[in-house]
Amino acid sequence: MQIISVSKRLIFIFVLSLFTATAQAQTAPDLTFTSTTRISPDTKAGLGASAVVYNGEIYLAMQGMGTYYLTISKSTDGVHVTTTVYPNIVIEYAPSLVVFNNTLYIAYVDHRTASHGAVELLSTTDGSTLNSAGTIYMPSGTGADVAASGPPTLVEYNDTLYAYWETDFTYTDPSFPNGSPSSYIRVAKMYSNDPSTWNVDVGECSTSPLNQTKAPTSHSAVGAAVFNNTLYVAYQRGTSTSANALLVCSGGYNYTEHTNINPEGGIAAVVFNGSLYFAFRGNTSKNIINFTGTQDGLNFTTPSVPSGNGINGTSGYEIAPALLPFNNELYVFTTANDNTHYLYSFHSN
């Protein structure tokens, strides 16, 4: 009897240890941050910024405030920048940056009348001279071929590039439910490592315009990152604070709805210290940036305001903060929640 009792206790302890380990694996650590610092010299981002590290420097790309010109700033510390404005490149929304095969790529939505709503691609190998690398998507303006209506997101996965963006279905087609489909997520995959050739609506984590229950918020940014060798894509469903929820795709084509996570607009994604984090403007705290994280890709922490200070993100569905691992810290870049649109940074500590 004593041997049986000891065996039962050992089995119980073993099962409990497995449960505890699983529970710990699901929980992403809470992050603490420094206070915000305004980028110097003063830098204004029209609709948010994107960030990447290239050749040891931080690159920030944005739409110039009031100009629509592509603007790129470089920094070695996340605070002090040197900035170049490209007046011949007129863009909508925030651009997206990614480093692929030792080349820095920049995707943006064209604002020019002749190609309005096209998703274009630039490249640079010296960090300054920008070259046209091709067109990811050119809308025809008819049927489903409508203009991109949200900022693009570039991500490398399985040694190729993917681009995601949101588009609004504004035309009427009797073959669709209710005659007028909602917004949906479009995806393009680089073909055979050729940046000038892309297959649209081919690749993982795309959504169908027929599935209106998964329609994204109009104009909002899509978050994408590779975690544990799996591509994760996330966006906000719906356009009202009472209906929104975080939808997350982890490979394949199926999105999981997280009704306890209620972003208000664009999503930013990053992998940092073994966890996948999403950041967004919270819908219950007036533009305060919220974080949620996971270590198993399935269970996300309750969204929380990062400790340090209340960090305001600019209002607007299309805007998401920029997240960037740099010097063993997680840097966050966001525009001020006022008419100045000054760019600020802060980082984990």
C-alpha positions in Angstrom: 0.0 0.0 0.0 2.8 2.4 0.8 4.5 1.7 -2.5 1.3 2.4 -4.4 0.8 5.6 -2.4 4.3 6.8 -3.2 3.8 6.0 -6.9 0.6 8.0 -7.0 2.4 10.9 -5.4 5.2 10.7 -7.9 2.8 10.6 -10.8 0.9 13.6 -9.4 4.1 15.6 -9.0 5.2 14.7 -12.5 1.8 15.7 -14.0 1.8 18.9 -11.9 5.3 19.8 -13.1 4.3 19.3 -16.7 1.2 21.5 -16.2 3.3 24.2 -14.6 5.9 24.1 -17.3 3.2 24.4 -20.0 1.5 27.3 -18.2 4.9 29.1 -17.9 5.7 28.5 -21.5 2.4 30.1 -22.5 3.1 33.4 -20.7 5.2 36.1 -22.3 7.1 38.2 -19.8 5.8 41.7 -19.0 8.1 44.4 -20.3 9.1 47.6 -18.6 10.2 50.6 -20.6 12.0 53.9 -20.2 10.1 57.2 -20.5 9.6 58.6 -24.0 12.2 60.8 -25.7 11.5 63.0 -28.7 13.6 62.2 -31.7 16.3 64.8 -32.3 16.3 66.9 -34.3 12.5 67.1 -34.3 11.1 64.6 -36.8 7.4 64.4 -37.8 5.8 61.2 -39.1 2.7 61.7 -41.2 1.1 58.3 -40.5 3.5 56.4 -38.3 6.9 54.9 -39.0 8.6 51.6 -39.6 12.0 50.5 -38.3 14.8 48.1 -39.1 18.5 47.6 -38.4 20.7 47.7 -41.5 24.5 47.7 -41.4 24.5 48.4 -37.7 22.3 51.4 -37.9 18.6 52.0 -37.2 16.6 53.0 -40.2 13.2 54.7 -39.8 11.0 55.2 -42.8 7.8 57.4 -42.8 5.6 59.6 -44.8 6.7 63.2 -44.3 4.2 65.2 -42.3 2.1 67.3 -44.7 4.2 66.4 -47.7 3.5 62.7 -48.6 7.2 62.5 -49.4 9.1 59.3 -48.4 11.4 60.3 -45.5 14.2 58.1 -44.1 16.1 58.7 -40.9 19.2 56.9 -39.7 20.2 56.6 -36.0 22.9 54.8 -33.9 21.1 55.3 -30.6 17.4 55.4 -31.4 17.2 59.1 -30.5 19.5 61.2 -32.6 18.9 61.0 -36.4 20.1 62.2 -39.7 17.2 62.5 -42.2 16.9 62.4 -46.0 13.7 63.4 -47.8 12.9 61.9 -51.2 10.5 64.4 -52.9 10.2 62.3 -56.0 8.7 59.4 -54.1 5.1 60.3 -53.0 3.5 57.8 -50.7 0.3 56.9 -48.8 0.4 55.7 -45.2 3.6 54.4 -43.6 6.1 52.4 -45.7 7.6 49.1 -44.6 11.2 48.0 -44.2 12.9 44.6 -44.4 16.4 43.4 -44.9 16.6 40.5 -47.3 19.8 39.0 -48.9 21.9 41.9 -47.6 19.6 44.4 -49.3 17.3 46.9 -47.6 13.8 46.8 -49.2 11.1 49.5 -48.8 7.5 48.8 -49.7 5.0 51.7 -50.0 1.6 52.5 -51.4 1.9 55.0 -54.2 0.0 58.3 -53.8 0.5 59.6 -57.4 -2.6 59.9 -59.5 -1.4 57.7 -62.3 -0.7 54.7 -60.1 -2.6 55.5 -56.9 -3.0 52.6 -54.6 -0.2 50.5 -56.2 2.2 48.7 -53.8 5.7 49.6 -55.0 9.1 48.3 -53.9 12.5 50.1 -53.6 15.9 48.7 -52.7 19.2 50.0 -51.5 22.6 48.5 -50.8 24.3 51.6 -49.5 21.4 52.9 -47.3 21.0 56.1 -49.3 20.6 55.5 -53.0 17.2 54.1 -53.7 16.5 52.0 -56.7 13.2 50.9 -58.1 13.0 47.1 -57.4 9.6 46.4 -59.0 5.9 46.6 -58.4 4.3 44.3 -55.9 0.7 45.1 -56.9 -0.9 47.3 -59.5 -4.6 47.8 -59.2 -6.8 47.9 -62.3 -9.6 49.7 -60.6 -12.2 47.1 -61.6 -13.7 44.1 -59.8 -11.5 42.9 -56.9 -8.5 44.7 -58.4 -8.9 47.8 -56.2 -6.3 50.1 -54.7 -4.5 49.2 -51.5 -6.2 51.1 -48.7 -3.8 50.4 -45.9 0.0 50.4 -45.3 2.0 47.4 -46.6 3.9 45.1 -44.3 7.0 43.2 -45.6 8.2 40.0 -43.9 10.8 37.4 -44.8 9.6 33.8 -44.4 11.2 30.6 -45.8 13.8 32.5 -47.7 11.4 34.7 -49.6 9.5 37.9 -49.1 5.8 38.3 -48.4 3.8 41.6 -48.5 0.5 42.1 -46.7 -1.9 45.0 -46.9 -5.6 45.8 -46.4 -8.0 46.7 -49.2 -11.5 48.0 -49.2 -14.2 46.4 -51.4 -16.2 49.4 -52.5 -17.9 48.0 -55.6 -21.1 46.1 -55.7 -21.3 42.6 -57.0 -24.5 40.5 -56.8 -22.5 37.3 -56.5 -21.2 38.4 -53.1 -23.2 38.3 -49.8 -25.3 41.5 -49.4 -23.9 42.7 -52.8 -21.0 44.6 -51.2 -18.1 42.7 -49.6 -16.1 44.3 -46.8 -12.4 44.9 -46.4 -10.0 42.0 -46.5 -6.3 41.2 -46.3 -4.3 40.7 -49.5 -1.0 39.0 -49.7 1.8 38.8 -52.3 4.7 36.4 -52.5 7.9 37.2 -54.2 8.4 34.7 -57.1 11.8 32.8 -57.3 13.7 35.5 -55.3 13.0 38.1 -58.0 11.9 41.4 -56.4 10.3 42.5 -59.7 8.0 39.5 -59.8 5.2 38.8 -57.3 2.2 36.5 -57.1 -0.8 38.3 -55.6 -3.1 36.5 -53.3 -0.7 33.6 -53.2 0.9 32.6 -49.9 0.0 32.0 -46.3 -2.4 33.8 -44.1 -4.6 35.4 -46.7 -8.4 36.0 -46.2 -11.3 35.7 -48.6 -13.5 38.7 -49.3 -16.4 36.3 -49.0 -15.7 35.9 -45.3 -17.0 39.1 -43.9 -16.8 37.9 -40.3 -13.1 38.3 -40.6 -13.0 41.7 -42.4 -10.3 44.0 -41.1 -10.6 47.5 -39.9 -10.4 49.9 -42.9 -6.9 51.3 -43.5 -5.3 49.5 -40.6 -1.7 48.1 -40.6 -1.1 44.4 -40.6 1.4 42.9 -38.1 3.7 40.1 -39.3 6.6 38.2 -37.8 8.2 34.8 -37.9 8.2 33.0 -34.6 9.3 29.4 -33.9 9.7 28.9 -37.7 6.1 29.9 -38.3 4.7 33.0 -40.0 2.3 34.9 -37.8 0.0 37.6 -39.2 -2.4 39.7 -37.1 -4.9 42.4 -37.7 -7.9 44.1 -36.1 -11.3 42.8 -37.1 -14.2 45.2 -37.4 -14.4 49.0 -37.3 -16.1 49.7 -33.9 -14.8 49.4 -30.4 -17.7 47.1 -29.6 -16.9 44.6 -32.4 -13.2 44.6 -32.7 -11.0 41.6 -31.9 -7.5 40.4 -32.6 -7.3 37.9 -35.4 -4.1 35.9 -35.6 -3.0 33.5 -38.4 -0.1 31.1 -37.6 0.7 29.5 -40.9 -1.8 28.1 -43.4 -4.9 30.2 -44.0 -7.0 30.0 -40.8 -7.3 32.9 -38.4 -7.9 32.4 -34.7 -10.1 35.1 -33.1 -9.0 36.5 -29.7 -12.1 38.3 -28.4 -10.3 39.3 -25.1 -7.8 41.3 -27.1 -9.4 44.5 -28.5 -7.0 46.6 -30.6 -8.0 49.9 -32.0 -6.3 50.0 -35.4 -3.0 48.9 -36.8 -0.9 46.0 -35.3 2.9 45.9 -34.9 4.6 42.5 -34.4 8.0 41.6 -33.1 9.9 38.6 -31.7 12.0 39.6 -28.6 13.8 37.4 -26.1 12.0 34.2 -27.1 8.4 35.7 -27.1 6.1 37.0 -29.8 4.6 40.4 -29.0 1.9 42.5 -30.7 1.5 46.2 -29.9 -1.4 48.4 -30.8 -3.5 51.4 -29.7 -5.8 50.1 -26.9 -9.5 50.8 -27.3 -10.1 51.3 -23.6 -7.4 53.7 -22.6 -7.5 56.6 -25.1 -4.7 56.0 -27.5 -2.4 54.4 -24.9 -0.2 51.7 -26.5 -0.9 48.2 -25.3 1.2 45.0 -25.5 0.2 41.3 -25.6 2.6 38.4 -25.9 2.9 34.7 -26.2 5.6 32.0 -25.9 3.6 29.2 -27.4 1.9 31.1 -30.3 -1.6 30.1 -29.0 -2.1 31.8 -25.7 -1.7 35.5 -25.4 -1.4 37.6 -22.2 -4.1 40.1 -21.3 -3.3 43.4 -23.1 -1.5 45.8 -20.7 0.0 49.2 -20.8 3.7 48.9 -20.6 5.1 50.0 -17.2 7.3 53.1 -17.1 4.8 55.7 -18.1 1.6 56.1 -20.1 2.7 56.0 -23.7 0.3 57.7 -26.1 0.0 56.5 -29.6 -1.4 58.7 -32.4 -5.0 58.2 -33.1 -5.9 56.8 -36.5 -6.7 53.3 -37.6 -3.9 53.1 -40.1 -1.1 53.8 -37.5 0.8 51.2 -35.6 3.9 51.7 -33.4 7.2 50.5 -34.8 8.9 47.7 -32.8 12.6 46.9 -33.2 15.1 44.7 -31.2 18.3 46.7 -31.0 21.3 46.4 -28.6 19.5 43.7 -26.6 16.5 46.0 -25.9 13.1 46.4 -27.6 12.8 49.8 -29.1 9.4 51.4 -29.8 8.9 54.4 -32.1 5.5 56.2 -32.1 4.1 59.5 -33.2 2.7 61.9 -30.7 -1.1 61.9 -30.0 -1.5 65.6 -30.9 -1.3 67.8 -33.9 2.5 67.9 -33.9 3.0 64.3 -35.0 6.5 64.4 -33.5 8.3 61.1 -33.5 9.2 59.6 -30.1 11.2 56.6 -29.0 11.5 54.5 -25.8 12.9 51.1 -25.1 12.8 48.2 -22.6 15.0 48.2 -19.6 
